[in-house]
Amino acid sequence: MRTYNVALPEMAIVAATRGMAGAGAGLLLSNYLRPETRRTLGWTLFAIGALSTIPIAMALFGHRRSDQPTDYGQDR
């Protein structure tokens, strides 16, 4: 099993970008604003959130891997 050492602020960055994507998707599906404003704001938030989540997550989880073995599933 792989374990990752990720600090809380780093995980907060990933959560914030995913939240932006979710807020953008929510605006696109709602009727709270004028249609032009809603589409512009929704697509902007969604695009920024989605496009920034991928490289941030790859940087955090791709380089921060701990190769130490774990004792999960082993008999003692």
PDB file of N, H, CA, C and O in Angstrom:
ATOM      1  N   MET A   1       0.839  -1.170   0.000  1.00  0.00           N
ATOM      2  CA  MET A   1       0.000   0.000   0.000  1.00  0.00           C
ATOM      3  C   MET A   1       0.885   1.234   0.000  1.00  0.00           C
ATOM      4  O   MET A   1       1.898   1.278   0.699  1.00  0.00           O
ATOM      5  N   ARG A   2       0.512   2.219  -0.770  1.00  0.00           N
ATOM      6  H   ARG A   2      -0.311   2.184  -1.337  1.00  0.00           H
ATOM      7  CA  ARG A   2       1.261   3.462  -0.817  1.00  0.00           C
ATOM      8  C   ARG A   2       0.703   4.443   0.193  1.00  0.00           C
ATOM      9  O   ARG A   2      -0.507   4.546   0.396  1.00  0.00           O
ATOM     10  N   THR A   3       1.611   5.153   0.812  1.00  0.00           N
ATOM     11  H   THR A   3       2.594   5.069   0.647  1.00  0.00           H
ATOM     12  CA  THR A   3       1.187   6.223   1.716  1.00  0.00           C
ATOM     13  C   THR A   3       1.762   7.531   1.195  1.00  0.00           C
ATOM     14  O   THR A   3       2.842   7.561   0.605  1.00  0.00           O
ATOM     15  N   TYR A   4       1.038   8.589   1.418  1.00  0.00           N
ATOM     16  H   TYR A   4       0.161   8.564   1.897  1.00  0.00           H
ATOM     17  CA  TYR A   4       1.452   9.908   0.967  1.00  0.00           C
ATOM     18  C   TYR A   4       1.519  10.831   2.168  1.00  0.00           C
ATOM     19  O   TYR A   4       0.627  10.835   3.016  1.00  0.00           O
ATOM     20  N   ASN A   5       2.569  11.602   2.229  1.00  0.00           N
ATOM     21  H   ASN A   5       3.294  11.599   1.540  1.00  0.00           H
ATOM     22  CA  ASN A   5       2.717  12.597   3.285  1.00  0.00           C
ATOM     23  C   ASN A   5       2.336  13.953   2.706  1.00  0.00           C
ATOM     24  O   ASN A   5       3.105  14.567   1.965  1.00  0.00           O
ATOM     25  N   VAL A   6       1.139  14.408   3.055  1.00  0.00           N
ATOM     26  H   VAL A   6       0.515  13.910   3.657  1.00  0.00           H
ATOM     27  CA  VAL A   6       0.630  15.676   2.545  1.00  0.00           C
ATOM     28  C   VAL A   6       0.250  16.533   3.737  1.00  0.00           C
ATOM     29  O   VAL A   6      -0.501  16.101   4.612  1.00  0.00           O
ATOM     30  N   ALA A   7       0.772  17.746   3.765  1.00  0.00           N
ATOM     31  H   ALA A   7       1.382  18.097   3.055  1.00  0.00           H
ATOM     32  CA  ALA A   7       0.473  18.663   4.859  1.00  0.00           C
ATOM     33  C   ALA A   7      -0.936  19.233   4.690  1.00  0.00           C
ATOM     34  O   ALA A   7      -1.488  19.246   3.590  1.00  0.00           O
ATOM     35  N   LEU A   8      -1.494  19.694   5.781  1.00  0.00           N
ATOM     36  H   LEU A   8      -1.046  19.683   6.675  1.00  0.00           H
ATOM     37  CA  LEU A   8      -2.844  20.240   5.768  1.00  0.00           C
ATOM     38  C   LEU A   8      -2.986  21.430   4.814  1.00  0.00           C
ATOM     39  O   LEU A   8      -3.974  21.478   4.081  1.00  0.00           O
ATOM     40  N   PRO A   9      -2.059  22.389   4.780  1.00  0.00           N
ATOM     41  CA  PRO A   9      -2.216  23.492   3.825  1.00  0.00           C
ATOM     42  C   PRO A   9      -2.207  23.029   2.363  1.00  0.00           C
ATOM     43  O   PRO A   9      -2.909  23.596   1.526  1.00  0.00           O
ATOM     44  N   GLU A  10      -1.422  22.010   2.065  1.00  0.00           N
ATOM     45  H   GLU A  10      -0.852  21.550   2.746  1.00  0.00           H
ATOM     46  CA  GLU A  10      -1.396  21.491   0.705  1.00  0.00           C
ATOM     47  C   GLU A  10      -2.722  20.837   0.345  1.00  0.00           C
ATOM     48  O   GLU A  10      -3.219  20.992  -0.771  1.00  0.00           O
ATOM     49  N   MET A  11      -3.290  20.104   1.297  1.00  0.00           N
ATOM     50  H   MET A  11      -2.887  19.978   2.203  1.00  0.00           H
ATOM     51  CA  MET A  11      -4.581  19.478   1.055  1.00  0.00           C
ATOM     52  C   MET A  11      -5.683  20.527   0.949  1.00  0.00           C
ATOM     53  O   MET A  11      -6.655  20.334   0.218  1.00  0.00           O
ATOM     54  N   ALA A  12      -5.540  21.626   1.666  1.00  0.00           N
ATOM     55  H   ALA A  12      -4.750  21.782   2.260  1.00  0.00           H
ATOM     56  CA  ALA A  12      -6.519  22.713   1.587  1.00  0.00           C
ATOM     57  C   ALA A  12      -6.502  23.358   0.197  1.00  0.00           C
ATOM     58  O   ALA A  12      -7.549  23.769  -0.303  1.00  0.00           O
ATOM     59  N   ILE A  13      -5.339  23.450  -0.422  1.00  0.00           N
ATOM     60  H   ILE A  13      -4.488  23.116  -0.016  1.00  0.00           H
ATOM     61  CA  ILE A  13      -5.252  23.999  -1.770  1.00  0.00           C
ATOM     62  C   ILE A  13      -6.016  23.112  -2.754  1.00  0.00           C
ATOM     63  O   ILE A  13      -6.753  23.614  -3.603  1.00  0.00           O
ATOM     64  N   VAL A  14      -5.844  21.822  -2.643  1.00  0.00           N
ATOM     65  H   VAL A  14      -5.245  21.413  -1.954  1.00  0.00           H
ATOM     66  CA  VAL A  14      -6.562  20.893  -3.516  1.00  0.00           C
ATOM     67  C   VAL A  14      -8.066  21.009  -3.269  1.00  0.00           C
ATOM     68  O   VAL A  14      -8.849  21.052  -4.218  1.00  0.00           O
ATOM     69  N   ALA A  15      -8.468  21.060  -2.008  1.00  0.00           N
ATOM     70  H   ALA A  15      -7.831  21.026  -1.237  1.00  0.00           H
ATOM     71  CA  ALA A  15      -9.891  21.179  -1.686  1.00  0.00           C
ATOM     72  C   ALA A  15     -10.477  22.493  -2.190  1.00  0.00           C
ATOM     73  O   ALA A  15     -11.614  22.519  -2.661  1.00  0.00           O
ATOM     74  N   ALA A  16      -9.725  23.569  -2.097  1.00  0.00           N
ATOM     75  H   ALA A  16      -8.802  23.548  -1.715  1.00  0.00           H
ATOM     76  CA  ALA A  16     -10.222  24.869  -2.564  1.00  0.00           C
ATOM     77  C   ALA A  16     -10.425  24.878  -4.077  1.00  0.00           C
ATOM     78  O   ALA A  16     -11.419  25.418  -4.565  1.00  0.00           O
ATOM     79  N   THR A  17      -9.501  24.292  -4.816  1.00  0.00           N
ATOM     80  H   THR A  17      -8.694  23.853  -4.420  1.00  0.00           H
ATOM     81  CA  THR A  17      -9.659  24.271  -6.260  1.00  0.00           C
ATOM     82  C   THR A  17     -10.822  23.371  -6.668  1.00  0.00           C
ATOM     83  O   THR A  17     -11.539  23.680  -7.620  1.00  0.00           O
ATOM     84  N   ARG A  18     -11.012  22.270  -5.964  1.00  0.00           N
ATOM     85  H   ARG A  18     -10.429  22.019  -5.191  1.00  0.00           H
ATOM     86  CA  ARG A  18     -12.166  21.413  -6.247  1.00  0.00           C
ATOM     87  C   ARG A  18     -13.455  22.118  -5.875  1.00  0.00           C
ATOM     88  O   ARG A  18     -14.475  21.941  -6.541  1.00  0.00           O
ATOM     89  N   GLY A  19     -13.420  22.921  -4.814  1.00  0.00           N
ATOM     90  H   GLY A  19     -12.592  23.066  -4.273  1.00  0.00           H
ATOM     91  CA  GLY A  19     -14.589  23.703  -4.424  1.00  0.00           C
ATOM     92  C   GLY A  19     -14.952  24.743  -5.471  1.00  0.00           C
ATOM     93  O   GLY A  19     -16.131  24.979  -5.736  1.00  0.00           O
ATOM     94  N   MET A  20     -13.944  25.362  -6.065  1.00  0.00           N
ATOM     95  H   MET A  20     -12.986  25.170  -5.850  1.00  0.00           H
ATOM     96  CA  MET A  20     -14.200  26.331  -7.136  1.00  0.00           C
ATOM     97  C   MET A  20     -14.884  25.656  -8.320  1.00  0.00           C
ATOM     98  O   MET A  20     -15.820  26.207  -8.899  1.00  0.00           O
ATOM     99  N   ALA A  21     -14.421  24.479  -8.674  1.00  0.00           N
ATOM    100  H   ALA A  21     -13.661  24.031  -8.204  1.00  0.00           H
ATOM    101  CA  ALA A  21     -15.044  23.744  -9.777  1.00  0.00           C
ATOM    102  C   ALA A  21     -16.487  23.385  -9.433  1.00  0.00           C
ATOM    103  O   ALA A  21     -17.373  23.470 -10.283  1.00  0.00           O
ATOM    104  N   GLY A  22     -16.715  22.989  -8.196  1.00  0.00           N
ATOM    105  H   GLY A  22     -15.995  22.920  -7.506  1.00  0.00           H
ATOM    106  CA  GLY A  22     -18.076  22.661  -7.770  1.00  0.00           C
ATOM    107  C   GLY A  22     -18.987  23.871  -7.741  1.00  0.00           C
ATOM    108  O   GLY A  22     -20.152  23.782  -8.128  1.00  0.00           O
ATOM    109  N   ALA A  23     -18.469  24.997  -7.287  1.00  0.00           N
ATOM    110  H   ALA A  23     -17.523  25.069  -6.972  1.00  0.00           H
ATOM    111  CA  ALA A  23     -19.270  26.229  -7.272  1.00  0.00           C
ATOM    112  C   ALA A  23     -19.613  26.661  -8.694  1.00  0.00           C
ATOM    113  O   ALA A  23     -20.730  27.105  -8.959  1.00  0.00           O
ATOM    114  N   GLY A  24     -18.671  26.533  -9.590  1.00  0.00           N
ATOM    115  H   GLY A  24     -17.763  26.172  -9.375  1.00  0.00           H
ATOM    116  CA  GLY A  24     -18.934  26.867 -10.989  1.00  0.00           C
ATOM    117  C   GLY A  24     -19.991  25.967 -11.592  1.00  0.00           C
ATOM    118  O   GLY A  24     -20.880  26.439 -12.301  1.00  0.00           O
ATOM    119  N   ALA A  25     -19.904  24.671 -11.318  1.00  0.00           N
ATOM    120  H   ALA A  25     -19.182  24.288 -10.742  1.00  0.00           H
ATOM    121  CA  ALA A  25     -20.914  23.740 -11.824  1.00  0.00           C
ATOM    122  C   ALA A  25     -22.280  24.048 -11.218  1.00  0.00           C
ATOM    123  O   ALA A  25     -23.297  23.962 -11.905  1.00  0.00           O
ATOM    124  N   GLY A  26     -22.307  24.405  -9.941  1.00  0.00           N
ATOM    125  H   GLY A  26     -21.480  24.474  -9.383  1.00  0.00           H
ATOM    126  CA  GLY A  26     -23.565  24.765  -9.299  1.00  0.00           C
ATOM    127  C   GLY A  26     -24.195  25.999  -9.923  1.00  0.00           C
ATOM    128  O   GLY A  26     -25.410  26.048 -10.115  1.00  0.00           O
ATOM    129  N   LEU A  27     -23.384  26.984 -10.239  1.00  0.00           N
ATOM    130  H   LEU A  27     -22.397  26.944 -10.083  1.00  0.00           H
ATOM    131  CA  LEU A  27     -23.911  28.187 -10.899  1.00  0.00           C
ATOM    132  C   LEU A  27     -24.457  27.867 -12.286  1.00  0.00           C
ATOM    133  O   LEU A  27     -25.475  28.421 -12.702  1.00  0.00           O
ATOM    134  N   LEU A  28     -23.784  26.982 -12.989  1.00  0.00           N
ATOM    135  H   LEU A  28     -22.957  26.533 -12.651  1.00  0.00           H
ATOM    136  CA  LEU A  28     -24.256  26.627 -14.325  1.00  0.00           C
ATOM    137  C   LEU A  28     -25.607  25.916 -14.277  1.00  0.00           C
ATOM    138  O   LEU A  28     -26.397  26.018 -15.216  1.00  0.00           O
ATOM    139  N   LEU A  29     -25.871  25.206 -13.202  1.00  0.00           N
ATOM    140  H   LEU A  29     -25.229  25.122 -12.440  1.00  0.00           H
ATOM    141  CA  LEU A  29     -27.119  24.450 -13.085  1.00  0.00           C
ATOM    142  C   LEU A  29     -28.230  25.228 -12.387  1.00  0.00           C
ATOM    143  O   LEU A  29     -29.365  24.753 -12.339  1.00  0.00           O
ATOM    144  N   SER A  30     -27.941  26.389 -11.854  1.00  0.00           N
ATOM    145  H   SER A  30     -27.019  26.775 -11.892  1.00  0.00           H
ATOM    146  CA  SER A  30     -28.935  27.139 -11.082  1.00  0.00           C
ATOM    147  C   SER A  30     -29.550  28.261 -11.916  1.00  0.00           C
ATOM    148  O   SER A  30     -29.187  28.474 -13.073  1.00  0.00           O
ATOM    149  N   ASN A  31     -30.487  28.967 -11.297  1.00  0.00           N
ATOM    150  H   ASN A  31     -30.781  28.795 -10.358  1.00  0.00           H
ATOM    151  CA  ASN A  31     -31.138  30.103 -11.939  1.00  0.00           C
ATOM    152  C   ASN A  31     -31.102  31.324 -11.040  1.00  0.00           C
ATOM    153  O   ASN A  31     -32.047  32.113 -11.041  1.00  0.00           O
ATOM    154  N   TYR A  32     -30.028  31.501 -10.265  1.00  0.00           N
ATOM    155  H   TYR A  32     -29.261  30.860 -10.263  1.00  0.00           H
ATOM    156  CA  TYR A  32     -29.970  32.585  -9.293  1.00  0.00           C
ATOM    157  C   TYR A  32     -29.527  33.917  -9.872  1.00  0.00           C
ATOM    158  O   TYR A  32     -29.859  34.959  -9.308  1.00  0.00           O
ATOM    159  N   LEU A  33     -28.803  33.923 -10.958  1.00  0.00           N
ATOM    160  H   LEU A  33     -28.533  33.076 -11.416  1.00  0.00           H
ATOM    161  CA  LEU A  33     -28.291  35.146 -11.565  1.00  0.00           C
ATOM    162  C   LEU A  33     -28.849  35.279 -12.973  1.00  0.00           C
ATOM    163  O   LEU A  33     -29.469  34.357 -13.504  1.00  0.00           O
ATOM    164  N   ARG A  34     -28.618  36.446 -13.569  1.00  0.00           N
ATOM    165  H   ARG A  34     -28.115  37.195 -13.138  1.00  0.00           H
ATOM    166  CA  ARG A  34     -28.985  36.605 -14.975  1.00  0.00           C
ATOM    167  C   ARG A  34     -28.221  35.574 -15.798  1.00  0.00           C
ATOM    168  O   ARG A  34     -27.084  35.246 -15.461  1.00  0.00           O
ATOM    169  N   PRO A  35     -28.812  35.062 -16.856  1.00  0.00           N
ATOM    170  CA  PRO A  35     -28.169  33.980 -17.623  1.00  0.00           C
ATOM    171  C   PRO A  35     -26.769  34.308 -18.128  1.00  0.00           C
ATOM    172  O   PRO A  35     -25.888  33.449 -18.085  1.00  0.00           O
ATOM    173  N   GLU A  36     -26.542  35.535 -18.606  1.00  0.00           N
ATOM    174  H   GLU A  36     -27.257  36.233 -18.641  1.00  0.00           H
ATOM    175  CA  GLU A  36     -25.205  35.876 -19.124  1.00  0.00           C
ATOM    176  C   GLU A  36     -24.169  35.866 -18.008  1.00  0.00           C
ATOM    177  O   GLU A  36     -23.078  35.316 -18.158  1.00  0.00           O
ATOM    178  N   THR A  37     -24.531  36.485 -16.885  1.00  0.00           N
ATOM    179  H   THR A  37     -25.417  36.932 -16.764  1.00  0.00           H
ATOM    180  CA  THR A  37     -23.620  36.545 -15.735  1.00  0.00           C
ATOM    181  C   THR A  37     -23.359  35.155 -15.181  1.00  0.00           C
ATOM    182  O   THR A  37     -22.223  34.802 -14.862  1.00  0.00           O
ATOM    183  N   ARG A  38     -24.420  34.374 -15.071  1.00  0.00           N
ATOM    184  H   ARG A  38     -25.342  34.661 -15.330  1.00  0.00           H
ATOM    185  CA  ARG A  38     -24.319  33.019 -14.512  1.00  0.00           C
ATOM    186  C   ARG A  38     -23.411  32.151 -15.372  1.00  0.00           C
ATOM    187  O   ARG A  38     -22.554  31.444 -14.843  1.00  0.00           O
ATOM    188  N   ARG A  39     -23.584  32.195 -16.680  1.00  0.00           N
ATOM    189  H   ARG A  39     -24.280  32.770 -17.109  1.00  0.00           H
ATOM    190  CA  ARG A  39     -22.744  31.378 -17.562  1.00  0.00           C
ATOM    191  C   ARG A  39     -21.284  31.805 -17.511  1.00  0.00           C
ATOM    192  O   ARG A  39     -20.386  30.966 -17.441  1.00  0.00           O
ATOM    193  N   THR A  40     -21.055  33.104 -17.546  1.00  0.00           N
ATOM    194  H   THR A  40     -21.785  33.785 -17.602  1.00  0.00           H
ATOM    195  CA  THR A  40     -19.674  33.600 -17.525  1.00  0.00           C
ATOM    196  C   THR A  40     -18.986  33.233 -16.220  1.00  0.00           C
ATOM    197  O   THR A  40     -17.886  32.682 -16.226  1.00  0.00           O
ATOM    198  N   LEU A  41     -19.631  33.535 -15.111  1.00  0.00           N
ATOM    199  H   LEU A  41     -20.525  33.982 -15.107  1.00  0.00           H
ATOM    200  CA  LEU A  41     -19.051  33.245 -13.800  1.00  0.00           C
ATOM    201  C   LEU A  41     -18.931  31.742 -13.564  1.00  0.00           C
ATOM    202  O   LEU A  41     -17.917  31.274 -13.047  1.00  0.00           O
ATOM    203  N   GLY A  42     -19.956  30.988 -13.939  1.00  0.00           N
ATOM    204  H   GLY A  42     -20.780  31.368 -14.360  1.00  0.00           H
ATOM    205  CA  GLY A  42     -19.938  29.536 -13.743  1.00  0.00           C
ATOM    206  C   GLY A  42     -18.841  28.853 -14.520  1.00  0.00           C
ATOM    207  O   GLY A  42     -18.103  28.036 -13.969  1.00  0.00           O
ATOM    208  N   TRP A  43     -18.719  29.181 -15.814  1.00  0.00           N
ATOM    209  H   TRP A  43     -19.319  29.844 -16.262  1.00  0.00           H
ATOM    210  CA  TRP A  43     -17.671  28.555 -16.628  1.00  0.00           C
ATOM    211  C   TRP A  43     -16.276  28.977 -16.182  1.00  0.00           C
ATOM    212  O   TRP A  43     -15.336  28.183 -16.232  1.00  0.00           O
ATOM    213  N   THR A  44     -16.142  30.228 -15.746  1.00  0.00           N
ATOM    214  H   THR A  44     -16.905  30.873 -15.705  1.00  0.00           H
ATOM    215  CA  THR A  44     -14.832  30.691 -15.274  1.00  0.00           C
ATOM    216  C   THR A  44     -14.407  29.941 -14.021  1.00  0.00           C
ATOM    217  O   THR A  44     -13.286  29.439 -13.943  1.00  0.00           O
ATOM    218  N   LEU A  45     -15.300  29.863 -13.041  1.00  0.00           N
ATOM    219  H   LEU A  45     -16.211  30.271 -13.104  1.00  0.00           H
ATOM    220  CA  LEU A  45     -14.979  29.138 -11.804  1.00  0.00           C
ATOM    221  C   LEU A  45     -14.714  27.665 -12.084  1.00  0.00           C
ATOM    222  O   LEU A  45     -13.760  27.087 -11.564  1.00  0.00           O
ATOM    223  N   PHE A  46     -15.555  27.070 -12.901  1.00  0.00           N
ATOM    224  H   PHE A  46     -16.330  27.539 -13.324  1.00  0.00           H
ATOM    225  CA  PHE A  46     -15.387  25.654 -13.209  1.00  0.00           C
ATOM    226  C   PHE A  46     -14.055  25.394 -13.911  1.00  0.00           C
ATOM    227  O   PHE A  46     -13.345  24.451 -13.561  1.00  0.00           O
ATOM    228  N   ALA A  47     -13.717  26.213 -14.886  1.00  0.00           N
ATOM    229  H   ALA A  47     -14.294  26.979 -15.170  1.00  0.00           H
ATOM    230  CA  ALA A  47     -12.474  26.014 -15.630  1.00  0.00           C
ATOM    231  C   ALA A  47     -11.246  26.217 -14.752  1.00  0.00           C
ATOM    232  O   ALA A  47     -10.313  25.414 -14.793  1.00  0.00           O
ATOM    233  N   ILE A  48     -11.240  27.285 -13.960  1.00  0.00           N
ATOM    234  H   ILE A  48     -11.998  27.936 -13.926  1.00  0.00           H
ATOM    235  CA  ILE A  48     -10.101  27.526 -13.075  1.00  0.00           C
ATOM    236  C   ILE A  48      -9.953  26.391 -12.070  1.00  0.00           C
ATOM    237  O   ILE A  48      -8.848  25.896 -11.848  1.00  0.00           O
ATOM    238  N   GLY A  49     -11.056  25.979 -11.464  1.00  0.00           N
ATOM    239  H   GLY A  49     -11.954  26.381 -11.644  1.00  0.00           H
ATOM    240  CA  GLY A  49     -11.001  24.903 -10.481  1.00  0.00           C
ATOM    241  C   GLY A  49     -10.548  23.585 -11.076  1.00  0.00           C
ATOM    242  O   GLY A  49      -9.686  22.907 -10.517  1.00  0.00           O
ATOM    243  N   ALA A  50     -11.125  23.222 -12.204  1.00  0.00           N
ATOM    244  H   ALA A  50     -11.826  23.773 -12.658  1.00  0.00           H
ATOM    245  CA  ALA A  50     -10.786  21.939 -12.819  1.00  0.00           C
ATOM    246  C   ALA A  50      -9.365  21.926 -13.366  1.00  0.00           C
ATOM    247  O   ALA A  50      -8.627  20.960 -13.169  1.00  0.00           O
ATOM    248  N   LEU A  51      -8.985  22.994 -14.051  1.00  0.00           N
ATOM    249  H   LEU A  51      -9.584  23.778 -14.212  1.00  0.00           H
ATOM    250  CA  LEU A  51      -7.656  23.008 -14.664  1.00  0.00           C
ATOM    251  C   LEU A  51      -6.530  23.160 -13.644  1.00  0.00           C
ATOM    252  O   LEU A  51      -5.416  22.697 -13.892  1.00  0.00           O
ATOM    253  N   SER A  52      -6.791  23.789 -12.518  1.00  0.00           N
ATOM    254  H   SER A  52      -7.696  24.165 -12.317  1.00  0.00           H
ATOM    255  CA  SER A  52      -5.732  23.945 -11.525  1.00  0.00           C
ATOM    256  C   SER A  52      -5.637  22.752 -10.579  1.00  0.00           C
ATOM    257  O   SER A  52      -4.581  22.526  -9.987  1.00  0.00           O
ATOM    258  N   THR A  53      -6.702  21.994 -10.427  1.00  0.00           N
ATOM    259  H   THR A  53      -7.559  22.178 -10.908  1.00  0.00           H
ATOM    260  CA  THR A  53      -6.666  20.822  -9.547  1.00  0.00           C
ATOM    261  C   THR A  53      -5.708  19.762 -10.073  1.00  0.00           C
ATOM    262  O   THR A  53      -4.975  19.150  -9.296  1.00  0.00           O
ATOM    263  N   ILE A  54      -5.706  19.544 -11.353  1.00  0.00           N
ATOM    264  H   ILE A  54      -6.301  20.042 -11.985  1.00  0.00           H
ATOM    265  CA  ILE A  54      -4.914  18.460 -11.937  1.00  0.00           C
ATOM    266  C   ILE A  54      -3.415  18.639 -11.699  1.00  0.00           C
ATOM    267  O   ILE A  54      -2.790  17.717 -11.173  1.00  0.00           O
ATOM    268  N   PRO A  55      -2.801  19.774 -12.056  1.00  0.00           N
ATOM    269  CA  PRO A  55      -1.354  19.887 -11.817  1.00  0.00           C
ATOM    270  C   PRO A  55      -0.994  19.958 -10.338  1.00  0.00           C
ATOM    271  O   PRO A  55       0.064  19.472  -9.937  1.00  0.00           O
ATOM    272  N   ILE A  56      -1.855  20.554  -9.526  1.00  0.00           N
ATOM    273  H   ILE A  56      -2.714  20.949  -9.852  1.00  0.00           H
ATOM    274  CA  ILE A  56      -1.569  20.616  -8.090  1.00  0.00           C
ATOM    275  C   ILE A  56      -1.583  19.215  -7.491  1.00  0.00           C
ATOM    276  O   ILE A  56      -0.676  18.853  -6.742  1.00  0.00           O
ATOM    277  N   ALA A  57      -2.595  18.431  -7.811  1.00  0.00           N
ATOM    278  H   ALA A  57      -3.332  18.725  -8.420  1.00  0.00           H
ATOM    279  CA  ALA A  57      -2.674  17.063  -7.291  1.00  0.00           C
ATOM    280  C   ALA A  57      -1.523  16.206  -7.798  1.00  0.00           C
ATOM    281  O   ALA A  57      -0.975  15.400  -7.046  1.00  0.00           O
ATOM    282  N   MET A  58      -1.152  16.370  -9.059  1.00  0.00           N
ATOM    283  H   MET A  58      -1.597  17.025  -9.669  1.00  0.00           H
ATOM    284  CA  MET A  58      -0.018  15.604  -9.588  1.00  0.00           C
ATOM    285  C   MET A  58       1.273  15.975  -8.875  1.00  0.00           C
ATOM    286  O   MET A  58       2.098  15.104  -8.600  1.00  0.00           O
ATOM    287  N   ALA A  59       1.457  17.248  -8.575  1.00  0.00           N
ATOM    288  H   ALA A  59       0.787  17.956  -8.799  1.00  0.00           H
ATOM    289  CA  ALA A  59       2.671  17.678  -7.880  1.00  0.00           C
ATOM    290  C   ALA A  59       2.703  17.132  -6.459  1.00  0.00           C
ATOM    291  O   ALA A  59       3.748  16.692  -5.982  1.00  0.00           O
ATOM    292  N   LEU A  60       1.562  17.162  -5.787  1.00  0.00           N
ATOM    293  H   LEU A  60       0.713  17.520  -6.175  1.00  0.00           H
ATOM    294  CA  LEU A  60       1.532  16.691  -4.397  1.00  0.00           C
ATOM    295  C   LEU A  60       1.663  15.180  -4.298  1.00  0.00           C
ATOM    296  O   LEU A  60       2.464  14.678  -3.511  1.00  0.00           O
ATOM    297  N   PHE A  61       0.891  14.457  -5.082  1.00  0.00           N
ATOM    298  H   PHE A  61       0.239  14.865  -5.721  1.00  0.00           H
ATOM    299  CA  PHE A  61       0.856  13.013  -4.934  1.00  0.00           C
ATOM    300  C   PHE A  61       1.895  12.297  -5.787  1.00  0.00           C
ATOM    301  O   PHE A  61       2.179  11.123  -5.552  1.00  0.00           O
ATOM    302  N   GLY A  62       2.451  12.964  -6.748  1.00  0.00           N
ATOM    303  H   GLY A  62       2.220  13.918  -6.940  1.00  0.00           H
ATOM    304  CA  GLY A  62       3.460  12.335  -7.596  1.00  0.00           C
ATOM    305  C   GLY A  62       4.849  12.371  -7.000  1.00  0.00           C
ATOM    306  O   GLY A  62       5.641  11.463  -7.252  1.00  0.00           O
ATOM    307  N   HIS A  63       5.174  13.388  -6.217  1.00  0.00           N
ATOM    308  H   HIS A  63       4.530  14.125  -6.012  1.00  0.00           H
ATOM    309  CA  HIS A  63       6.529  13.548  -5.690  1.00  0.00           C
ATOM    310  C   HIS A  63       6.629  13.307  -4.198  1.00  0.00           C
ATOM    311  O   HIS A  63       7.738  13.249  -3.668  1.00  0.00           O
ATOM    312  N   ARG A  64       5.533  13.165  -3.512  1.00  0.00           N
ATOM    313  H   ARG A  64       4.631  13.212  -3.943  1.00  0.00           H
ATOM    314  CA  ARG A  64       5.554  13.053  -2.058  1.00  0.00           C
ATOM    315  C   ARG A  64       5.325  11.629  -1.577  1.00  0.00           C
ATOM    316  O   ARG A  64       4.876  11.428  -0.448  1.00  0.00           O
ATOM    317  N   ARG A  65       5.618  10.652  -2.395  1.00  0.00           N
ATOM    318  H   ARG A  65       5.982  10.814  -3.312  1.00  0.00           H
ATOM    319  CA  ARG A  65       5.338   9.277  -2.035  1.00  0.00           C
ATOM    320  C   ARG A  65       6.375   8.745  -1.060  1.00  0.00           C
ATOM    321  O   ARG A  65       7.573   8.968  -1.229  1.00  0.00           O
ATOM    322  N   SER A  66       5.911   8.049  -0.053  1.00  0.00           N
ATOM    323  H   SER A  66       4.937   7.868   0.085  1.00  0.00           H
ATOM    324  CA  SER A  66       6.795   7.399   0.898  1.00  0.00           C
ATOM    325  C   SER A  66       6.917   5.936   0.498  1.00  0.00           C
ATOM    326  O   SER A  66       5.906   5.244   0.379  1.00  0.00           O
ATOM    327  N   ASP A  67       8.132   5.456   0.289  1.00  0.00           N
ATOM    328  H   ASP A  67       8.953   6.018   0.385  1.00  0.00           H
ATOM    329  CA  ASP A  67       8.339   4.085  -0.163  1.00  0.00           C
ATOM    330  C   ASP A  67       8.570   3.108   0.980  1.00  0.00           C
ATOM    331  O   ASP A  67       8.989   1.974   0.751  1.00  0.00           O
ATOM    332  N   GLN A  68       8.304   3.530   2.190  1.00  0.00           N
ATOM    333  H   GLN A  68       7.963   4.452   2.376  1.00  0.00           H
ATOM    334  CA  GLN A  68       8.481   2.630   3.310  1.00  0.00           C
ATOM    335  C   GLN A  68       7.322   1.643   3.348  1.00  0.00           C
ATOM    336  O   GLN A  68       6.167   2.038   3.192  1.00  0.00           O
ATOM    337  N   PRO A  69       7.616   0.380   3.550  1.00  0.00           N
ATOM    338  CA  PRO A  69       6.542  -0.617   3.574  1.00  0.00           C
ATOM    339  C   PRO A  69       5.670  -0.443   4.823  1.00  0.00           C
ATOM    340  O   PRO A  69       6.125  -0.005   5.880  1.00  0.00           O
ATOM    341  N   THR A  70       4.416  -0.801   4.651  1.00  0.00           N
ATOM    342  H   THR A  70       4.046  -1.157   3.793  1.00  0.00           H
ATOM    343  CA  THR A  70       3.494  -0.772   5.784  1.00  0.00           C
ATOM    344  C   THR A  70       3.228  -2.188   6.230  1.00  0.00           C
ATOM    345  O   THR A  70       3.526  -3.138   5.505  1.00  0.00           O
ATOM    346  N   ASP A  71       2.675  -2.341   7.406  1.00  0.00           N
ATOM    347  H   ASP A  71       2.433  -1.570   7.995  1.00  0.00           H
ATOM    348  CA  ASP A  71       2.424  -3.686   7.943  1.00  0.00           C
ATOM    349  C   ASP A  71       0.932  -4.031   7.857  1.00  0.00           C
ATOM    350  O   ASP A  71       0.453  -4.851   8.640  1.00  0.00           O
ATOM    351  N   TYR A  72       0.198  -3.434   6.940  1.00  0.00           N
ATOM    352  H   TYR A  72       0.587  -2.767   6.304  1.00  0.00           H
ATOM    353  CA  TYR A  72      -1.207  -3.759   6.776  1.00  0.00           C
ATOM    354  C   TYR A  72      -1.356  -5.158   6.226  1.00  0.00           C
ATOM    355  O   TYR A  72      -0.682  -5.523   5.263  1.00  0.00           O
ATOM    356  N   GLY A  73      -2.208  -5.927   6.808  1.00  0.00           N
ATOM    357  H   GLY A  73      -2.756  -5.631   7.590  1.00  0.00           H
ATOM    358  CA  GLY A  73      -2.484  -7.265   6.304  1.00  0.00           C
ATOM    359  C   GLY A  73      -1.437  -8.303   6.620  1.00  0.00           C
ATOM    360  O   GLY A  73      -1.515  -9.413   6.093  1.00  0.00           O
ATOM    361  N   GLN A  74      -0.460  -8.003   7.454  1.00  0.00           N
ATOM    362  H   GLN A  74      -0.396  -7.102   7.882  1.00  0.00           H
ATOM    363  CA  GLN A  74       0.559  -8.984   7.793  1.00  0.00           C
ATOM    364  C   GLN A  74       0.290  -9.548   9.172  1.00  0.00           C
ATOM    365  O   GLN A  74      -0.085  -8.823  10.094  1.00  0.00           O
ATOM    366  N   ASP A  75       0.483 -10.836   9.302  1.00  0.00           N
ATOM    367  H   ASP A  75       0.788 -11.425   8.554  1.00  0.00           H
ATOM    368  CA  ASP A  75       0.298 -11.481  10.610  1.00  0.00           C
ATOM    369  C   ASP A  75       1.531 -11.252  11.479  1.00  0.00           C
ATOM    370  O   ASP A  75       2.661 -11.203  10.991  1.00  0.00           O
ATOM    371  N   ARG A  76       1.285 -11.118  12.751  1.00  0.00           N
ATOM    372  H   ARG A  76       0.367 -11.159  13.147  1.00  0.00           H
ATOM    373  CA  ARG A  76       2.397 -10.913  13.678  1.00  0.00           C
ATOM    374  C   ARG A  76       2.629 -12.148  14.474  1.00  0.00           C
ATOM    375  O   ARG A  76       3.527 -12.181  15.315  1.00  0.00           O
TER     376      ARG A  76
END
